[in-house]
């Protein structure tokens, strides 16, 4: 752990040590790639024994999931504040998804995880564990419930199912669409044309 003395490292316990190991893992993901990072790499980067790493994280996949969860939860309140700027549910839906895709592309860990090189691992981790839907729903649940109560969300659309759909869209667009503004404009247009009419109640 760069800039931290050995005596300081030995005093770290609990959540502090877990966070330090997680940051070391993220540095390894950036250096070696997620799929190629080993627990030995993480232990060396954190300057702790491998057994210490295993005490907090049973395997590399647990490290990846912890990183994704931590980064996503840090985004929840800023994302909700951004979404709250818009008046209608349709606007909130479009602008919220676009905001999350832009943020995901700026986040090195998220961008790396959904890259073509890591897609097999991402599909396994995010899909099989359900973490993508869990974190998407943590952000969107109060917004979707409010839209249902106001009559803006179609009555036959379940908020959890819509959160799952949103999570798939965001992962796909972060990883597969081009980085230029023209590609992003296409993405926005597709949400407005296909997603909004499917879930927003008719006036």
C-alpha positions as CSV (number, residue, x, y, z in Angstrom):
1,X,0.0,0.0,0.0
2,X,1.9,3.0,-1.3
3,X,2.8,5.7,1.2
4,X,1.9,3.6,4.3
5,X,4.6,2.4,6.7
6,X,4.9,-1.2,7.8
7,X,4.1,-0.2,11.4
8,X,0.9,1.6,10.2
9,X,-0.1,-1.5,8.2
10,X,0.3,-3.8,11.2
11,X,-2.1,-1.5,13.2
12,X,-4.9,-1.7,10.6
13,X,-7.8,-3.9,11.6
14,X,-11.3,-4.8,10.5
15,X,-12.9,-2.4,8.0
16,X,-9.7,-0.3,7.6
17,X,-7.6,-3.4,6.6
18,X,-10.4,-4.6,4.4
19,X,-10.5,-1.3,2.6
20,X,-6.7,-1.3,2.2
21,X,-6.8,-4.7,0.7
22,X,-9.6,-3.7,-1.7
23,X,-7.7,-0.7,-2.9
24,X,-4.6,-2.8,-3.5
25,X,-6.8,-5.3,-5.5
26,X,-8.1,-2.4,-7.6
27,X,-4.5,-1.3,-8.4
28,X,-3.7,-4.9,-9.5
29,X,-6.8,-5.0,-11.7
30,X,-5.6,-1.8,-13.4
31,X,-2.1,-3.2,-13.8
32,X,-2.7,-6.8,-14.8
33,X,-6.4,-6.9,-15.8
34,X,-9.1,-8.4,-13.7
35,X,-9.0,-11.9,-15.0
36,X,-5.2,-12.2,-14.7
37,X,-4.9,-10.8,-11.2
38,X,-4.1,-13.4,-8.5
39,X,-4.6,-13.4,-4.8
40,X,-0.8,-13.4,-4.5
41,X,-0.7,-10.2,-6.6
42,X,-3.1,-8.6,-4.2
43,X,-1.2,-9.7,-1.1
44,X,2.0,-8.3,-2.5
45,X,0.4,-5.0,-3.5
46,X,-1.2,-4.7,0.0
47,X,2.1,-5.8,1.6
48,X,0.2,-8.3,3.8
49,X,0.3,-12.1,4.1
50,X,-1.8,-14.0,1.6
51,X,-3.7,-15.5,4.5
52,X,-4.7,-12.0,5.6
53,X,-6.2,-11.4,2.2
54,X,-8.1,-14.7,2.3
55,X,-9.4,-13.8,5.8
56,X,-11.4,-10.9,4.3
57,X,-12.0,-12.1,0.7
58,X,-12.3,-15.9,-0.1
59,X,-11.3,-15.4,-3.8
60,X,-10.7,-12.9,-6.6
61,X,-14.4,-12.8,-7.5
62,X,-15.2,-11.7,-4.0
63,X,-12.8,-8.8,-4.4
64,X,-14.3,-7.8,-7.7
65,X,-17.8,-7.9,-6.2
66,X,-16.8,-5.8,-3.2
67,X,-15.2,-3.2,-5.5
68,X,-18.3,-3.0,-7.7
69,X,-20.6,-2.7,-4.7
70,X,-18.5,-0.1,-3.0
71,X,-18.2,2.1,-6.1
72,X,-21.9,1.7,-6.9
73,X,-23.1,2.7,-3.4
74,X,-20.9,5.8,-3.5
75,X,-22.8,6.8,-6.6
76,X,-26.3,6.3,-5.3
77,X,-26.9,9.7,-3.6
78,X,-25.2,11.8,-6.3
79,X,-27.2,10.0,-9.0
80,X,-30.5,10.5,-7.1
81,X,-29.6,14.2,-6.7
82,X,-29.0,14.4,-10.5
83,X,-32.3,12.6,-11.3
84,X,-34.2,14.8,-8.9
85,X,-33.5,17.8,-11.1
86,X,-36.0,16.6,-13.7
87,X,-39.7,16.9,-13.5
88,X,-41.3,14.0,-15.3
89,X,-40.7,10.3,-14.8
90,X,-39.8,10.0,-18.5
91,X,-37.1,12.6,-18.1
92,X,-35.9,11.0,-14.9
93,X,-35.6,7.7,-16.6
94,X,-33.7,8.9,-19.7
95,X,-31.4,11.3,-17.8
96,X,-30.7,8.9,-15.0
97,X,-29.7,6.1,-17.3
98,X,-27.6,8.4,-19.4
99,X,-25.9,9.8,-16.2
100,X,-25.1,6.3,-15.0
101,X,-23.6,5.2,-18.3
102,X,-21.4,8.3,-18.5
103,X,-20.3,7.7,-14.9
104,X,-19.6,4.0,-15.6
105,X,-17.4,5.0,-18.5
106,X,-15.4,7.4,-16.3
107,X,-14.9,4.8,-13.6
108,X,-11.8,2.7,-14.5
109,X,-13.0,-0.3,-12.6
110,X,-16.5,-0.4,-14.1
111,X,-15.2,0.4,-17.6
112,X,-12.6,-2.3,-17.3
113,X,-15.1,-4.9,-16.0
114,X,-17.5,-4.6,-19.0
115,X,-14.7,-4.4,-21.6
116,X,-14.6,-7.1,-24.2
117,X,-11.5,-8.6,-22.6
118,X,-13.3,-9.1,-19.3
119,X,-16.8,-9.6,-20.5
120,X,-16.9,-13.4,-19.8
121,X,-15.9,-12.7,-16.2
122,X,-18.3,-9.8,-15.9
123,X,-21.2,-11.9,-17.3
124,X,-20.6,-14.6,-14.7
125,X,-20.1,-12.3,-11.8
126,X,-22.7,-9.6,-12.5
127,X,-25.3,-12.0,-13.9
128,X,-25.0,-15.1,-11.7
129,X,-24.7,-13.2,-8.4
130,X,-27.5,-10.7,-9.1
131,X,-25.4,-7.8,-7.8
132,X,-26.0,-5.6,-10.9
133,X,-29.8,-5.8,-10.4
134,X,-29.4,-5.4,-6.6
135,X,-27.4,-2.2,-7.0
136,X,-29.5,-0.8,-9.8
137,X,-32.6,-1.4,-7.7
138,X,-31.0,0.2,-4.7
139,X,-30.7,3.4,-6.7
140,X,-34.0,3.3,-8.7
141,X,-36.5,1.7,-6.2
142,X,-37.7,5.0,-4.5
143,X,-37.9,6.7,-7.9
144,X,-39.9,3.9,-9.5
145,X,-42.2,3.6,-6.5
146,X,-42.9,7.3,-6.6
147,X,-43.6,7.1,-10.3
148,X,-46.1,4.3,-9.7
149,X,-47.8,6.2,-6.9
150,X,-48.1,9.3,-9.2
151,X,-49.5,7.2,-12.1
152,X,-46.5,7.9,-14.4
153,X,-45.2,4.3,-14.3
154,X,-47.5,1.7,-16.0
155,X,-49.4,-0.3,-13.4
156,X,-48.3,-3.6,-14.9
157,X,-44.6,-2.8,-14.7
158,X,-42.9,-4.2,-11.6
159,X,-40.1,-1.9,-10.2
160,X,-37.7,-4.7,-9.6
161,X,-38.2,-6.1,-13.1
162,X,-37.6,-2.6,-14.6
163,X,-34.5,-2.2,-12.5
164,X,-33.2,-5.5,-14.0
165,X,-33.9,-4.2,-17.5
166,X,-32.1,-0.9,-16.7
167,X,-29.1,-2.8,-15.3
168,X,-28.8,-4.8,-18.6
169,X,-29.1,-1.7,-20.7
170,X,-26.4,0.2,-18.7
171,X,-23.9,-2.7,-18.8
172,X,-24.5,-3.2,-22.5
173,X,-24.1,0.5,-23.4
174,X,-21.1,1.0,-21.1
175,X,-19.3,-1.9,-22.7
176,X,-20.4,-2.0,-26.3
177,X,-21.2,1.5,-27.6
178,X,-18.7,3.9,-29.1
179,X,-17.2,6.7,-26.9
180,X,-18.0,9.6,-29.2
181,X,-21.0,11.9,-28.8
182,X,-22.7,10.6,-31.9
183,X,-22.8,7.1,-30.3
184,X,-24.1,8.5,-27.0
185,X,-26.8,10.4,-28.9
186,X,-27.9,7.1,-30.5
187,X,-28.1,5.5,-27.1
188,X,-30.2,8.4,-25.7
189,X,-32.5,8.2,-28.7
190,X,-33.0,4.4,-28.3
191,X,-34.0,4.9,-24.6
192,X,-36.5,7.6,-25.6
193,X,-37.9,5.6,-28.5
194,X,-38.1,2.1,-27.0
195,X,-37.8,2.2,-23.2
196,X,-39.9,5.2,-22.3
197,X,-43.0,4.2,-24.3
198,X,-42.8,0.7,-22.9
199,X,-42.9,1.7,-19.2
200,X,-44.4,5.2,-18.9
201,X,-48.1,5.3,-18.5
202,X,-50.1,7.0,-21.3
203,X,-51.3,10.5,-20.3
